[in-house]
Amino acid sequence: MEPSKPLLICVVGATAIGKTALSIKIAQHFKTEIVSADSRQFFKEMTIGTAVPDANELAAAPHHFIQTKSIFEPYSVGDFEKEAIALLDNLFKKHKVIVLVGGSGLYVDAVVKGLDQFPTVPKEIREELKAELEHKGLDQLQQELKTVDPAYFEKADIHNPHRVIRALEIYRGSGQPFSSFLKSETTQRPFDIMYIGLTADREVIYDRINRRVDIMIENGLEVEARALWEHKELNALQTVGYRELFAYFDGEISREEAVSEIKKNTRRFAKRQGTWFRKNENILWFDYQDEPTKVINTIHAELF
């Protein structure tokens, strides 16, 4: 790494693994600030179900992109890329090191590598897909995606209808799989990148997820979701923890089934996160129980 270049430390890993706590320790050590790349913690109406940092954590280090948007405002990964890069330009005037943290691999990649360029497709294709979703269900669209683009199917959030529709509209409009437009070349950024990854045995991750969901329910996730129920079609609410409770409110499943589904779908999400991040050979992996000092010492060793 070039000593003259500022450094972006990206803390990544599965949900509920401990990224927030570690990122705060790193930020405190370097006397710097944290930029969130969690695609659901942006929204101020979603607190419990997105496990945003609590008041003590937010006070422990300056945070950005935590509950700064509304679910009623369209906000894309492209919007995030532009705003995050502009913010980093300003933050790097004050700090040599900034911490980026999040389990949303696409949003981390948007900052680090830049976004992919997709072809424009007719709006009619999206409307057709929406109609198919309504009349035939998500399962059928998932099966089509698995057939035409198995590479993207393996890493996509296939339970998010908006993601599935987006991938299929690109395929139907261009005749090429969505994954073929995911570029291999990285946009050159004016800062160095270091990845720190947290990991644990699958059983440990799943247990932490199950316990986190129980805590969310105890803390009032059902009340939070019910207040958002009438807006369930919004893109921001196509999120694990909310979708399942909406199904319960709609009378499709029981409350117990909803809680069980939240746990199951969060575990599936964690598995996809693992698949996404394991493909990145630049990540320095640490066990979730490693002391922050071990991570910080490794950062220094890599720097100097």
C-alpha positions as CSV (number, residue, x, y, z in Angstrom):
1,M,0.0,0.0,0.0
2,E,1.1,3.5,-0.7
3,P,1.8,5.4,2.6
4,S,0.7,8.6,1.0
5,K,-2.8,7.3,0.1
6,P,-5.6,7.3,2.6
7,L,-6.9,3.9,3.7
8,L,-10.5,2.5,3.7
9,I,-10.8,-0.4,6.1
10,C,-13.8,-2.6,5.2
11,V,-15.2,-4.7,8.0
12,V,-17.4,-7.4,6.5
13,G,-19.0,-10.8,7.4
14,A,-22.3,-12.4,8.1
15,T,-25.2,-10.8,9.9
16,A,-25.0,-11.0,13.8
17,I,-21.2,-11.8,13.7
18,G,-20.1,-8.7,15.6
19,K,-19.0,-6.3,12.8
20,T,-20.4,-3.2,14.6
21,A,-18.5,-3.8,17.8
22,L,-15.2,-4.4,16.0
23,S,-15.6,-1.4,13.7
24,I,-16.1,0.8,16.7
25,K,-12.9,-0.5,18.3
26,I,-11.0,0.1,15.1
27,A,-12.4,3.6,14.6
28,Q,-11.6,4.5,18.2
29,H,-8.0,3.3,17.8
30,F,-7.5,5.3,14.6
31,K,-9.5,8.3,16.0
32,T,-11.7,8.2,12.9
33,E,-15.3,7.7,11.7
34,I,-17.5,4.9,10.5
35,V,-19.4,4.7,7.2
36,S,-22.2,2.1,7.2
37,A,-22.8,0.0,4.1
38,D,-25.8,-1.8,5.5
39,S,-28.5,-1.4,2.9
40,R,-31.4,-1.5,5.4
41,Q,-29.9,0.5,8.3
42,F,-30.2,3.6,6.1
43,F,-33.9,3.8,6.9
44,K,-35.2,5.7,9.9
45,E,-38.5,3.8,10.0
46,M,-36.7,0.5,10.5
47,T,-34.8,0.3,13.8
48,I,-35.4,-3.0,15.6
49,G,-35.5,-5.3,12.5
50,T,-32.3,-3.9,11.0
51,A,-30.3,-4.1,14.3
52,V,-29.0,-0.5,14.0
53,P,-26.2,0.4,16.4
54,D,-27.7,1.5,19.7
55,A,-27.2,4.9,21.4
56,N,-24.1,3.9,23.2
57,E,-22.5,2.4,20.0
58,L,-23.4,5.5,18.0
59,A,-21.9,7.7,20.7
60,A,-18.7,5.6,20.8
61,A,-17.6,6.7,17.3
62,P,-19.1,9.0,14.6
63,H,-21.3,7.0,12.2
64,H,-22.7,7.9,8.8
65,F,-25.6,6.5,6.8
66,I,-27.4,5.2,9.9
67,Q,-31.1,6.0,9.6
68,T,-30.6,9.0,7.4
69,K,-33.2,8.1,4.7
70,S,-36.9,7.3,4.6
71,I,-38.5,4.2,3.2
72,F,-40.7,6.6,1.2
73,E,-37.8,8.0,-0.7
74,P,-36.4,6.0,-3.6
75,Y,-32.8,5.1,-2.8
76,S,-30.7,2.8,-4.9
77,V,-27.2,1.4,-4.6
78,G,-26.2,3.9,-7.3
79,D,-27.4,6.8,-5.1
80,F,-25.4,5.3,-2.2
81,E,-22.3,5.0,-4.3
82,K,-22.4,8.7,-5.3
83,E,-23.1,9.9,-1.7
84,A,-20.6,7.6,-0.1
85,I,-17.8,8.6,-2.4
86,A,-18.6,12.3,-1.9
87,L,-18.6,11.7,1.9
88,L,-15.3,9.8,1.8
89,D,-13.7,12.6,-0.2
90,N,-14.6,15.0,2.7
91,L,-13.7,12.6,5.5
92,F,-10.3,11.8,4.1
93,K,-9.4,15.5,4.4
94,K,-9.6,15.0,8.1
95,H,-8.5,11.4,8.6
96,K,-6.0,9.1,7.0
97,V,-8.1,6.0,7.8
98,I,-11.9,5.5,7.5
99,V,-13.9,2.4,8.5
100,L,-16.6,1.1,6.2
101,V,-18.8,-1.6,7.8
102,G,-21.6,-3.8,6.5
103,G,-22.8,-7.2,5.4
104,S,-24.4,-5.9,2.2
105,G,-21.7,-7.1,-0.3
106,L,-23.2,-5.2,-3.2
107,Y,-23.1,-1.9,-1.3
108,V,-19.5,-2.5,-0.1
109,D,-18.5,-3.3,-3.7
110,A,-20.2,-0.2,-5.0
111,V,-17.9,1.9,-2.8
112,V,-14.7,-0.1,-3.4
113,K,-15.1,-1.2,-7.1
114,G,-17.8,1.0,-8.6
115,L,-21.1,-0.2,-10.1
116,D,-21.7,-2.3,-13.1
117,Q,-23.2,-0.9,-16.3
118,F,-26.4,-2.6,-17.4
119,P,-28.3,-2.3,-20.7
120,T,-31.5,-0.3,-20.8
121,V,-34.5,-2.6,-21.2
122,P,-38.2,-1.7,-22.1
123,K,-40.4,-0.9,-19.1
124,E,-42.9,-3.3,-20.4
125,I,-40.7,-6.2,-19.4
126,R,-40.7,-5.2,-15.8
127,E,-44.5,-4.7,-15.9
128,E,-44.8,-8.3,-17.3
129,L,-42.7,-9.6,-14.6
130,K,-44.6,-7.8,-11.9
131,A,-47.8,-9.3,-13.3
132,E,-46.3,-12.8,-13.3
133,L,-45.2,-12.3,-9.7
134,E,-48.7,-11.4,-8.7
135,H,-50.4,-14.2,-10.6
136,K,-47.9,-17.0,-10.5
137,G,-45.9,-16.3,-7.3
138,L,-42.2,-15.7,-6.5
139,D,-41.3,-19.4,-6.7
140,Q,-41.8,-19.5,-10.5
141,L,-39.7,-16.5,-11.1
142,Q,-37.0,-17.9,-8.8
143,Q,-37.0,-21.1,-10.9
144,E,-36.6,-19.1,-14.1
145,L,-33.7,-17.2,-12.6
146,K,-32.0,-20.5,-11.5
147,T,-32.3,-21.8,-15.0
148,V,-31.2,-18.8,-17.0
149,D,-28.6,-17.4,-14.6
150,P,-27.4,-20.0,-12.0
151,A,-24.3,-17.9,-11.2
152,Y,-26.4,-14.9,-10.0
153,F,-29.0,-17.2,-8.4
154,E,-26.4,-18.6,-6.1
155,K,-25.4,-15.2,-4.6
156,A,-28.6,-13.1,-5.0
157,D,-31.2,-12.5,-2.4
158,I,-33.7,-14.6,-4.2
159,H,-36.4,-14.0,-1.5
160,N,-36.4,-10.3,-2.5
161,P,-38.8,-10.0,-5.5
162,H,-37.3,-6.8,-6.6
163,R,-33.9,-8.4,-7.0
164,V,-35.3,-11.4,-8.9
165,I,-37.3,-9.1,-11.2
166,R,-34.3,-6.9,-11.9
167,A,-32.2,-9.9,-12.9
168,L,-34.9,-11.4,-15.1
169,E,-35.7,-8.1,-16.8
170,I,-32.1,-7.7,-17.8
171,Y,-32.0,-11.3,-19.1
172,R,-35.3,-11.0,-21.0
173,G,-34.4,-7.6,-22.4
174,S,-30.9,-8.4,-23.5
175,G,-30.8,-12.2,-24.0
176,Q,-27.8,-12.2,-21.7
177,P,-27.7,-13.3,-18.0
178,F,-27.6,-10.6,-15.4
179,S,-24.3,-12.0,-14.1
180,S,-22.6,-11.4,-17.4
181,F,-22.8,-7.7,-16.9
182,L,-21.1,-7.8,-13.5
183,K,-17.8,-6.3,-14.4
184,S,-14.4,-7.8,-13.5
185,E,-12.5,-4.5,-13.7
186,T,-12.5,-2.3,-10.6
187,T,-13.0,1.4,-10.7
188,Q,-9.8,3.0,-9.5
189,R,-10.4,4.9,-6.2
190,P,-8.1,7.5,-4.7
191,F,-7.7,5.5,-1.6
192,D,-6.3,2.1,-0.6
193,I,-8.5,-0.7,0.5
194,M,-8.1,-3.3,3.3
195,Y,-10.7,-5.9,4.1
196,I,-11.2,-7.3,7.6
197,G,-13.6,-10.3,7.7
198,L,-15.2,-11.9,10.8
199,T,-16.1,-15.5,10.7
200,A,-17.3,-18.4,12.9
201,D,-18.5,-22.0,12.5
202,R,-21.9,-22.2,10.8
203,E,-23.5,-23.5,14.0
204,V,-22.2,-20.5,16.0
205,I,-23.5,-18.0,13.3
206,Y,-26.9,-19.7,13.2
207,D,-27.2,-19.7,17.0
208,R,-26.3,-16.0,17.2
209,I,-28.9,-15.3,14.5
210,N,-31.6,-17.2,16.4
211,R,-30.8,-15.4,19.6
212,R,-30.8,-12.0,17.8
213,V,-34.2,-12.7,16.3
214,D,-35.6,-13.6,19.8
215,I,-34.2,-10.4,21.2
216,M,-35.7,-8.4,18.3
217,I,-39.1,-9.9,19.0
218,E,-38.7,-9.1,22.7
219,N,-37.8,-5.5,21.9
220,G,-40.9,-4.9,19.8
221,L,-40.2,-5.9,16.2
222,E,-43.9,-7.0,15.8
223,V,-45.1,-3.5,16.8
224,E,-42.6,-1.9,14.5
225,A,-43.6,-4.1,11.6
226,R,-47.3,-3.6,12.2
227,A,-46.8,0.2,11.9
228,L,-45.2,-0.4,8.5
229,W,-47.7,-3.0,7.3
230,E,-49.7,-0.8,5.0
231,H,-46.6,0.1,3.1
232,K,-45.4,-3.5,2.6
233,E,-45.0,-3.1,-1.1
234,L,-42.2,-0.6,-0.7
235,N,-38.8,-1.8,-1.9
236,A,-37.1,-1.0,1.5
237,L,-39.5,-3.4,3.3
238,Q,-38.7,-6.4,1.1
239,T,-36.5,-7.4,4.0
240,V,-36.2,-10.4,6.2
241,G,-37.9,-9.7,9.5
242,Y,-40.6,-7.6,8.0
243,R,-41.8,-9.8,5.1
244,E,-42.5,-12.7,7.4
245,L,-44.5,-10.6,9.9
246,F,-46.5,-9.0,7.1
247,A,-47.5,-12.6,6.0
248,Y,-48.6,-13.2,9.6
249,F,-50.6,-9.9,9.6
250,D,-52.2,-11.0,6.3
251,G,-53.3,-14.2,7.9
252,E,-51.1,-16.4,5.7
253,I,-49.1,-17.9,8.5
254,S,-49.2,-18.0,12.3
255,R,-47.1,-15.8,14.6
256,E,-44.9,-18.8,15.5
257,E,-44.4,-19.6,11.9
258,A,-43.4,-16.0,11.2
259,V,-40.7,-16.0,13.9
260,S,-39.5,-19.4,12.6
261,E,-39.4,-18.1,9.0
262,I,-37.4,-14.9,10.1
263,K,-34.8,-17.2,11.7
264,K,-34.7,-19.5,8.7
265,N,-34.5,-16.7,6.1
266,T,-31.8,-14.8,8.1
267,R,-29.7,-18.0,8.2
268,R,-30.1,-18.3,4.4
269,F,-29.1,-14.6,4.0
270,A,-26.0,-15.3,6.2
271,K,-25.1,-18.3,3.9
272,R,-25.3,-16.0,0.9
273,Q,-23.2,-13.4,2.6
274,G,-20.6,-16.1,3.2
275,T,-20.6,-17.1,-0.4
276,W,-20.2,-13.5,-1.6
277,F,-17.3,-12.6,0.7
278,R,-15.4,-15.9,0.4
279,K,-14.9,-15.1,-3.3
280,N,-12.8,-12.1,-2.2
281,E,-9.2,-13.3,-1.8
282,N,-8.1,-10.0,-0.3
283,I,-10.1,-10.4,3.0
284,L,-8.0,-11.0,6.1
285,W,-10.2,-13.3,8.2
286,F,-10.5,-13.4,12.0
287,D,-12.6,-15.5,14.3
288,Y,-15.4,-13.5,15.8
289,Q,-14.0,-14.1,19.3
290,D,-10.5,-12.7,18.4
291,E,-9.6,-9.7,20.5
292,P,-9.8,-6.3,18.6
293,T,-6.2,-5.7,19.5
294,K,-5.2,-8.7,17.3
295,V,-7.1,-7.2,14.4
296,I,-5.6,-3.7,15.0
297,N,-2.1,-5.2,15.2
298,T,-2.6,-7.0,11.9
299,I,-3.8,-3.7,10.3
300,H,-0.6,-2.0,11.5
301,A,1.5,-4.9,10.2
302,E,-0.1,-4.7,6.8
303,L,0.3,-0.9,6.7
304,F,3.9,-0.8,7.8
